[in-house]
């Protein structure tokens, strides 16, 4: 069985809390420091499918990039939004735990426990 993967930002309190919750339960996930190693558009598409979300639902809308890039424009299609997430990983909600074919956003951090 493969280890769960946590898309993690160590500067984010929710991400640190989710990691601590996992470790408290004896789960040591593979960490993806997604700001250092951003996921590709194809990886983001797989995450969206596992999360059952549309691209905008994965976006942090309070980030300056969201406004600067005009990502609230309804004319932008799925591919354009996914490319924006890949090019600007700060826009990605965090943390995200992937376990098998499932994924969960850790907001609140306890949400990651639901897919273990």
Helices and strands as residue ranges (DSSP letters): E 5-8, H 13-24, E 30-33, H 41-51, G 55-58, H 64-68, H 78-87, G 89-91, E 96-99, E 102-105, G 109-115
